[in-house]
Each structure stands twice: as C-alpha cells, then as structure tokens.
Amino acid sequence: MTPITILHVTSPAPRPIWEELYKADPEAVPYQSPAWLDCACLTSNLEDASRYYELSNGHRFVMPIVRSRKLPPALALAGSMPHGWGMGGLISETPPSREEVRVLLADLSRLPYLHLNIRPNPRLGPAWQDAIPPRIQRVPRQAHVIDLEGGFDKVWTERFSKKTRKNVRKAERLVQAECDTTGRLVPVFYDLLSRSFDQWAEQQNEPKMLARWRGQRRDPLEKFETIARLMKDSCRVWVAWLDGQPVAASMVLQDHNVNDSRGAIDRALIGGTNANDLIQMLSIQDACNAGCRYYHLGESGNAAGLHHFKGRFGAEVYPYDEYYLEKLPITRVDRLARTAVKKAIGFKD
C-alpha cells in the first residue's frame, strides 16, 4: 500500500476552497465554518492560522485554527478551536481515515506554537483516538448529539421521552416563544446569560464577582453581537416569555448540521413552566424542517443533570478526546493552578 503524503499546505486556507469543503462535508458543523473563525478573530486577540491540505491520495482537508495575534509563533497559543469557541478539527468531502489523521497530525506537531489544542467533531472521535501517539496529551470529553434522520415526527415520537413531550405540551399553554435571526433578541439573550453567571456561582460555591468576571471575559456581549452579524440566518436566538418577561433563551447555529451554542434561564421566574423544554423542542423542529442531519448539544462532561436533560431529547453520548500539542507543560500547570483555586474556595463542578 502506497503511503499517504502531503503534497501541498496553504495557510491561511483559501476561503473559496474552505467554503466548498465545508458545504460538502456531511459532518461539518457551524463551528468549523470560515464565518465562525472570523467571529473569533474579531472579538478576541486572535488571527486566522487555518491550514489547507492536499494529499497524495487526492483527498483535501481544511483545519480551522486561530492563533494569538501579534505574538511570535514560538510564543503563540493556538486552537482548533480555543476555549469558548466550540469544536474544530478536520473538514473534508469524506471522513478522515486513521492514516490521514496520523499524517496531518505529524504536520501539526511540527508547528512552532507554544500550545495547540484540537477539539475534533465528537462523532469523528474514534478516527482521532486511534491515530494519536501516546506522547500527545489527551483529555477525555463527552458530548451529546441528536440524529435527526427521519424528520421531526420520528424524533418527537421515537426519540423524545414521554416526560419531555408532556413538559412541552405544558409549556405551550404557559409561555410564548419566538425565534429571531436579525440580532434583535441578542440583548435579551445576553441579559439572561448574565443572570446565569450569578446562578452558576451559587451552584458552584464560587464568589459572584469571580463568576461574573469569568463569564464576561469568556462571553462578552460584543461576541454575540458579532456572531449574529456575521453568521446571519445561521444564527438563531430563541426566547421564551412568561407574562412579558424572558425566562429562557438559547443561541443556536444552524446550517446542514446544528450547534446548540449557549442557553440560559432565569431560575427565579421560570418556575415549573418547562420553558427550556419548549425552546429546545422548537429549535430541534426548526432544524428538522430545514433538512439538518445532526443536532450537536455540546459538551456534557460528567454532569448528571446535563446528561439527563439532553438524553430526554433523544441525544446520544459521544465520548471523544481533546488533544494538546505543547512545547511546555502549559495545560498541566494551568490545571494544577485551577485545582488549587477551586480547592481554596470550595468550588463544586
């Protein structure tokens, strides 16, 4: 068997080719689109470092990557994608084989960056797990994905739990829901998200000021305004209202597959309305009607509550790994520092 080799590498990846491969990849998600990378670069101190590969077997790949702006490569941090910006990994017309991942990973390992993290599409996790050499640090993760095959009627009757269908019917009697693709509801969504920072602080036994600082640093309002502007119709903001007050909201990125990007509720107002179930159902229904195939509900970790909530909508768990290519043990030092702080304040994950 003839070994696979890299014939050409272009960085940053040419946008027309990137768009072509993104549209042709049945597994590609909005987090891997050129527009999403532009959102990251415009709202963070980042620049486009994506790579376009042409292989000897005729296959082509794009790896979305951003790196620290204004730093020399040897000091730069890079990610596909960085924390707070979802998943990256390879996109192509056909899913990458283990051998192709090995070949491309060898190229990525030679990049001069101080740190490069890769969070691939969870559904492609096995191809990566079997190709990664032991020397590369990996962190086990879990994500939930709903298979939308068969359309909404099938998802509703066969994948939603009985309890979820009951919750949705109750919510339809109590709250009103709407979807916006113009950016009009971004401030409403962000107000709920900001309130969630305090709620999470209480749950995690974290000082509120620290939780707010962390939340606003990772997710400033400008970030979501930019996402709504650049992602256009792909960005859907859902809001559920109770007596004129917003009680639940989500930001969903929808193309031929879906990323459920952020969600927030007001625990003081939502009560037993099940408003969150309603906007989740409506978003899934919208994706089915648009012909989407996979609905990614995002990282779940080991949180039992998240696993239960997502499972009620028919989502399956996909174990996968995130990878760290580092010149120095940055991740290990960072993890030790975070662990020490969490222990000092009695933080509860």
N, C-alpha and C positions, 0 to 999 in steps of 0.2 A: 504494500500500500504506500503510495507516494505521500510523504509528509506534507502537511499544510504549512504554508509560509505566508508572511505578509509581503505583498508586492508594493503597496503604497500606503502612506499615512498622511492625512491632511488635517491640520489643526490651526484654527478652529474648523469644525466640519462645515462644508459648504451648505448654506441654508436650503437651496432647492433640493439637493440630494437628501438632506436630513428630513425635509418635509415629505419627500417621496417615500423614504423608508418608514417613516412614522405612520403614514397612511396605509402602507402595505403590510405592516406588522399586525397580525390579528391579536397579539397580546399587549401591544403598546398602550400605555395609559397617558393621560394629560400631563402627569408629572415629567414625562420624557419628551415633551414637545419643545420646539425652539421658543415658543411664546412663554412657556413656563420658566425656562432658563433666563429669558430676558427680564421676567418679573424679579427673579432672584438678584440679578446683576443691578437692576435699577434701584432696589431698596436695601441692598446690603453692599458691603465693601468687597464686591466680587467682580470677576470678569470671565468671559467665555473661554474655556480651555477644552472644549469638546474635541473628539477625535473621530475621524472618518477612516475606516479601514477597507482596503481592497485585498482579498486573499487569493491565493493561488488556485483555489477550487472554484473561483468565480463568485463566492459569497461576499456580500458587503455588510458592514456594520457601522453604526454610529454609537459612540459612548458619550452621553451628556456629562460634562464635567465643568465645574466652576472652580476658580482658584482665587486666593487673596489678591486684591488689586494693589499695585504699587510696591509689592514686596519682591525681592529677587526669588527665582524659583526655589533655590535651596532653603529659603526660609518660609515659603508659602504653604498654607494649608489648602487642600483641595478636597472636593467631594463630588460624588455621583449618587445622591445629592447630599448637601450638607444638612446638619440638624435643623429641623423645622421646615424643610423643603421636600419632604417625601422621598420617593424612591428614584433611582437612576438605573444604571445597568445598560445592557446592550439592547439595541433595537435593530431589526433586520426583516427581510421578507420571510425568512424561515427561522425557527427557534435555534439558538446556537447549540452545537454539539459540545460534548465534554472536551474533545480535542481542540475545537475552535476557541473555547473559553481558555484553555491552557495556553494556546499561542498568543491570544490577545492579552492575557494576564501577564505573560512574560514581558510584553512591551510596556504595560502599565507599571510593572515593578521597576523598570529602568528609568522612569520619570524622576526628575530631581527633587520633587516636592518633599517637604519635611513630613507631611502626612497626607494620605489619600484614603478616604473611606468610600466603600462601594456598597450600596444597599440595592440589590437587584430586585426585579419583579418577583414577589413571593412564589408565584406559580411556576417560575423557572428555577426555583431553588435547587432541585436535585442536580441540574447540569453544572451549577457552580460548586456545590458541595463536594462532588466527586472530582472536580478539577483543581481544587485549591491545595497547594502543597502544605505540609504541616507547619512550615516556618511562618506562614502568614496567619496573623491573629484573626480570630473569628469570634463573633458574639451571637449566640443563638437568639432568634426572634420568632415571633408568631404573628401572623396576620390573618384576617378573615376576608373571604371573597364569596360573593353570591354568583352562581351560574344562572344567567337569565335565559338560557335556552328554553324554547317553548312558549315564550311570551308571558305577560303578566298573569293571565288566568291560571296558568300552570304554577307560576311562582306563588300566587296567592293561595291556591287550594292545596298544593302539594309540598311547598317549602315553608311558608309561614306557619307558625304554630297556631293552635286553636286559640290560645290566650292572646296572641298578637292580633288575630282577626277580631276578637272580642274587644280588645283595647282600642283598635282603630275605629270600630263602629261607635264606641262610646265617645271617643274624641270628636268624631264628626258631628255629634249632637251638641258639643260644648264649646268648641273653638272654631275659628276661621283661619284658613291657611292660604298663603299666596306665594308665588314664585316670581322673582324679578331677575332679568338678565341685563339691566342697564346700569347697575351700580346704585340705584336709588335706595335699596334696602341695606347697603353695606353699613351705614352708621347705626342702624337698628341692630343688625347682627353684632357689630362690634361692641355696642353697649351691653348686650347680653354676655358676650365673651368676657368683657372686663369685669362684670359682676361675678363671673365664674371663677376669676382669679382668687377672690376672697373665699368663695365656697370651697375651692380646692385647698386653700390654706387651712381651713378648719378641718377638712378631712385628713390632711397630711400632717397636722400639728406643726405647721410652718408659720412663722411670723408673716402677717398680711403684707407688710411693706416689702418683704423679700419676695413673696409670691407675685405681687404686682410688678415689681421690678423685673423679675424673670419673665413673666408673661408679656409685658410690654416691650421688653428687649427682643424677645423672640418673635412676637406678633404685634408690631405697631400698626396703627390704623392705616398708615401710608401703604403698608404691604398689601392690605386687602383692597384698598382703592386702586392700586396699580394692577393687581390681579384682575379685578373687574374690568378695568380699562383695556388691558392687553389680551386677556382671554376671551373677551367679548361674549358671544352667545354660549360659549363653552362654560362660562361661569354662571352658576345658578344659585341665588340666595333664596332660601326658603324661610318663611317666618310664620309662626302660629300665634294668633291673637286671642286673648280672653278679655272680653269686655273692653276692647280697645287698647289693652296693654300687651306688649310682646312677652311671651312666656317661653318660647323655644325657637331656635333658629339653627340653620346649617348652611355651610357653603360647599357646594358640590361642583366638581369639574367633570363635564360630560362631553365625550367625543364618541369614538366607536367602542370605547370602554370608559368606565367611570371611576373617579377617585372621590370618595366622601372625605373632604379635606378637613373641615372643622365643624364642631357642633357645640351648642351652648344652651343652657336653660336657666330660668330663674326659679330656684327651688322654693322661694317664699311665695311665688304666685302660681306655679304650675299645678300644685296640689295633686289631685287624682284625675286630672283631665286627660292624661296619656297623650298630651300634645306632641311629645317627642316621637311616639309611635306613628302618629298621623303624618308628620312631615317626612319621616323615614319612608313610610309606605308610598306617599305621593312621589317622592324622589325616585324610588325604585320603579314605580309605574311609569313615570316620565321616561326613564332610561329604557324600559322595555318598549314603549311606544316609539322611541327613536331608533330601535333596532340594535341597541348596545348588547354586547355579549357577556361581559363580566363587570360586576359592581364591586369595587375594592372598598372595604370598610376600614382599612388601615390597620395600623399596629395595635395589638391587643395585649402584648406582654403576658403576665401571669395574673392579670386582674380578673377574678372570677365573675364580677359583675358585668364587665365588658364582654366576656366570653358568652355569658348567658344572654345578654341583650342582643348581641349580633347573631347568635345561634337561633334566636326566635324568628329571625327573618330569613332563615334558610342558609346562612353563611357557613362555609366550611373553613376549618382551620388549616393554614398552610405554614408548617414550620420551615424556616429558612435561616440563613446566616447573613450577618453584615460583616464585611471584611475591612481590615485596616492594614495598609501598606505604609510602614513608618521607618524613618531613618533613626529616630529616637523614640523611647517608650512613652510618647505623649499620652496615649489613651490610658495606659496603666497608671501614670502619675495623676492624671485627671480623675480617674475613677477612685483612687485612694483618697484624694482631697475631698471629693464629693461625699464619699462614705464617711469621712471624719466629720464633715459639717453636719450631715444628716444625723449621725450618732449624737453629736453635741446638742442638737435642737430637738431630738426625739422624733425625727421625721418618719412618717409612715407612708411607704409607697402604696 
